């Protein structure tokens, strides 16, 4: 429905504006770190780093996801009602006002607190208020997804919901449970502290509440990519979804295990008993399972498609895939990047190895493979068909070629940049620090060639950003009028109907809450009781 399309497109305009400005800040980052460039006009390193992280890590992702969820649900469960659309628009405007407030504060150097913004770094109160509005706006959007799902269930009793709607709903539920953490630290701790109402905060609690949200946040980014990998890509290559039930099962596992794992970001922090860290490391390895299921399912889809086209030999099926189609190839590059990205994640999560990599630029390399390649290239792959679908235009052959070039440039740039980050990280180079020779220390000298390689990769990536923005503008405003398909794969004929237990939300949300209580209750009590003297004898805030 064109009215639903308008709502999704509004989100995409914000997302791609964030890509342009955030990408420019990324270019400045790598140039500064190469040691060959200094920021002009007194602009601070952390100011630019915050612009980069907030715009790309929070704004681009959140707005793209909200727009994609709406489009997926409207396509597979039916046009939104007027009421649902109004709620969606209210959410959009609230989130946009919040984004502008937060962005202005960051640009004014009043909120150079990085995209993780936990204490002890303190920002201007308007930054926190802006973030609160973004979260509140996203809840309105979540309400639309939940209302549409409920309406579909009422109209189709006993039927499993459409797969894309089911997936969007899981991601929405995960987001709602996770954002309780960030809303709590912002409203109860950071905002009163920034306004001067309290003069200290319990830093341990602030970081724990942030990571309670921060880890599911990365799966909130990932699951829309998985929606495309499971449901859209099979249709694009001309085959069916390998298994509807397997896909649903893996999404449910994400709902259960994404949240009680935040401690794997805090393995080197004091104040948390190692036993609880150990428990959350185990849960982290459980959340790897749905990704391994996804990898299996995707390989199976590609291989069975290739064999159905007559491929022989162990890897003959690779030749049968439609490499000339950017809607397939660009997300595929993302999938390949996710193999080393995911493996790096398992290194991070392994308690002992975390000691080697924590706070080094290896971690930055990890998330540039996961979110900035696997996820973002898939979003781009979706943009190539979704934007013309929504604007009543088509992806021309010429644009398709440009889109392929864009994906390849991104892969080359990221290989240089992320590869060099991983290597320098293993040599001890810290993350989140400007260029320094550390008083001529020989170890720091070893990092410099890698920093130059990062600048080369980052510059290539910036060209790819410009190309992507150009493609987006073309698809939104200038591509020829026509009909572009919204590819929705069907399950294979042999596949059984998905069991209705997958739609038992009392069960899944119940287990989610139990796991969260199990993993967090005692550590929270410890953090409050053992608060350092600065936090005034264990006061929560
Ligand atoms: Fe992570 C830090 C552990 C996944 C993002 N992560 C971060 C940060 C970000 C981030 C942003 O345990 C930094 C936060 C900060 O600023 O401090 N991460 C993991 C683990 C996984 C993982 C175990 N991370 C992600 C994803 C992200 C993301 C996904 C974004 C989207 N991460 C950590 C840890 C830290 C961390 C620690 C803290 C480090 C520290 O000390 O600070 C797992 O979920 C990964 C599982 C993935 C796989 C790969 C499956 C492969 C698939 C592709 C198949 C390909 C096909 C095509 C079929 C097991 C599905 C192939 C075809 C061919 C022909 C080859």
Boltz pocket constraint, residues with backbone or C-beta under 6 A from the ligand:
constraints:
  - pocket:
      binder: B
      contacts: [[A, 116], [A, 218], [A, 219], [A, 221], [A, 222], [A, 264], [A, 265], [A, 284], [A, 287], [A, 288], [A, 291], [A, 292], [A, 294], [A, 295], [A, 296], [A, 298], [A, 299], [A, 332], [A, 335], [A, 336], [A, 338], [A, 339], [A, 341], [A, 342], [A, 343], [A, 344], [A, 345], [A, 346], [A, 347], [A, 348], [A, 349], [A, 350], [A, 354], [A, 357], [A, 358], [A, 359], [A, 363], [A, 366], [A, 367], [A, 370], [A, 371], [A, 375]]
      max_distance: 6.0
